[in-house]
Amino acid sequence: MIAWLCFLIPFPGLGLFIGWPLNLVAFILAIVAMSSGGVTRGLAPLLLSLMVSPMVYFVGIAIFAGTLSAVSAPREDAHAAETESEAISVLADTIELAAQQLYLDYQANEIAADVLYKGKPLVISGDVEAIQGDSLDQPVVHLSAGPDARVLLMGLTTTDAAGLRKGEAITAACTGDGMARETPAMRHCDLR
């Protein structure tokens, strides 16, 4: 009975480390009772130990799983609400600008431009100057920002980059990434 109670209490390890050893003791005592007092005296405890205990154990596991899911459900709901509010916040804080303006801001003052743009959601537009791959063969799109001036867009899918043409006007949602190779760079970009 005590072993079964240990199986049913939804506490990690209680059934495994206390319930099963107690069940083993009951099993051994049933065998001892059968050998000293006859088969009928220890048969019921032996059968209960062999047949009922595993069933009670699995019922205990089901109770434990239900307890875990009930405890974790509010966390998932809170996480979903937090993610939704972050998404709304990102949409409200998104900065829209042309590639040329971003380039000029970085040329004027890199530190001030980092404060404005680095790590922030940006929607940037401009004309495609070049489509290349980086050292890992990931697409890098260069947007023209004037003569000998460009902004790098990284994180586009290969499919999106393959569909672009030089001179094409595009708009992309990205995250500002500061300067890379003396050029303003964007990461995690998606075409709009």
Steps between C-alpha positions, in 0.01 A plus 500: 500500500779745587674420170179575309464829685856589395406418140197731508655809662612729215852562628803426275679177593274404789346201323826393339735531796266422791190333351677228301741401782200474736322291238806273478493456879129407481579252222776337707279488811225333294747232389618451859135471617432242226802292595430502874120502516387339176415624154165652590643723772734699270327461164283815520786735599720345228238550226426855619871579492543357150178613331345796678817693585599565135148623425503733800847620393375595151197676648749697715702591190180627336421710808856638499480585126165674553648701787796604285281609209270695731797680654668579166183618319489844669866555411432426134204739501712770662780439247255526209360828634853634552603401146188665356563823690865499384384459139261794535777705662740415215245611241451829682877561532592410140702769323443545127774660291682493168837331462656835408380665824634210709836526326517879547412468872785249549744718308407805710540325839533124539438505877183708470378279213560187711288652778222567249513182293713215642288213631179683403235385250539688172315506172754604240446570132738550211623373164691172476863566409638145536396154615783288641575220744706539816775260612232250610308536170221692671341773286616860544311768306658842446257792480624810325529801728667734251825496299739249665259465791298198600308331780532123557193281553573160658276218610284485188403154384685363199169485314427869566854605400490287185184681387660846516652695208752785497325835488177360648338715770433295815383546857615270780421465870829453686680553827773763507845343543737798510796524264652205312800561272449876538145462369169512689365146533160347570434146624195270519356658187171405334376647174174691511 
